[in-house]
Amino acid sequence: AGWSGKFFAIINVVSGFLQFAVLPQVMQLIDPSTLWRIVPAIVLTFASNMSLNKDPSLYLIAGTFLTMKALEFSARRMLDEMVYVPLDYDARYIGKEVIGVLGYRFGKSGTSLAVSA
């Protein structure tokens, strides 16, 4: 419990640092649509590196998970909100609900069912 508690605390610290220190600077240089493509590429690179190792260590798996969660909590959440900014109130409210329920929850449930089957 101690190791995982410290690990998730590190995820939160890294995510906070990315969200408040790094991403504001990056967003001045990079278009959001480009960042939408970069974030999955970074996660895919880490996951590919992990999957190509015959016997990956706990630190390699933890580093991949840390990267995935820190980018999800910081960059992806920020980019999600930027998508809804130009919409009117009704479209923003309904769009968030539909994407939140159908896209994220069903997508994660469907993926976990496919992987466990």
N, C-alpha and C positions, 0 to 999 in steps of 0.2 A: 504494500500500500504506500510505503514511503517513496519508493522509486517512481511509481506512477503519479503520485501527487506532485512530486517535484517536476516530473516530465510535463504534466499539463500546465503547471505554473510557468514553465519555460515557454510552452506554446503561447500562453497568454501574453507574456512579456514580449516575445518576438512579434506576435500579431499587433500588439499595441505600438511597438516601435515602428513597424512597417506602416501602420495606419496613420500615425501622427507625425512621423519624421521623414520617412522615405517616400511614400506615395504622393504627398502634396508636391514634392520636388519633381518626381517622375511624371506626374500628370501635366506639368507645365511643358515637358519635352515630348511626350508621347500622346498620340490620339487614343481615346478610350477604346476604339474598335481594335487598335493594334494590341493594346494591353489585354483585351478579351482573348486574343489569339496566343499571346505570350504565356499567360498563366497556365493553361492546360499543357502547353509544350514543356514548361518547367517541371510540372508534376509528372508528365509522361517520361521525361528524361530520368528523373529520380527512380520512378517505378521500373523503367527498363533496366537501369543499372542494377537495381535490386533483383529483378527477375533473372538476369543473366548470370548472377553469382550462383555457383552450385550449392554453397552452404552459407547463406547470408547471415551476418552477425546481428545480434540484437541492436547494436548501435546503427547499423545500416538501415534496418527496418524502422527503427525509431526516427532516424533522420528523414527518411522518406515520409513517414507519417507526420512528423513535425512540419515539414515543408508543405505537405498537402493541407493540413489544418490551418497553419498560419496564413497561407495564401487564401484559403477559403474564408477565414474570419476577417481578413483585412481587405485584400484586393477585390475578391469576388463580391463581397457584400457592398463595398463602395461602388463598384461598377453596376451592380443590380439597381441601386438607388438612382444612379445617373441615367439609367434607361427610362425611368418613370418621370423625370423632371419635366420634360416638355409636354407631357400629356395633361389633359384637363382632369379635374378632380375625380369624376366618375370613372373615366378610363383608367386612371392611376389606381383607384381603389379596387375595381373589379379585376384589372390586369394582375395586380399583386396577389389577389386571392386565388385566381385561376392558376397562375404560374406556381404559386406557393404550394397549392394542393396537388394539382396534376403533375407539374413538372418535377418538383423536388421530392415530395413524399412518395408518389407512385413510382417515380424513377428509381429512387433508392430501394423501395420495397421490391420492385420488379428485378432490379439488379441482384439483390440479395437472394431472391428466389431462384434466379437463373444460376447463380454461382453455387448455391447449396443443392441444386437438383442434380 
